[in-house]
Amino acid sequence: MLIVTIQVNAPPGAAECVKEVLGMALEQLGDARVVSIREKLPEQLKLDIG
């Protein structure tokens, strides 16, 4: 078994699309599945008022 970790610089909200594309591409090499996917969104500006 081979476990692959991939980091993709994709636009925010594209996690589902990237997961599907990677899954379909890896299926050509054999039985494959996407185990997990995480999306790290850019932090927004925070204002402390008080």
Buried (B, 14 or more C-beta within 10 A) or exposed (E): EEEEEEEEEEEEEEBEEBBEEBEEEBEEEEEBEEEEEEEEEEEEEEEEEE
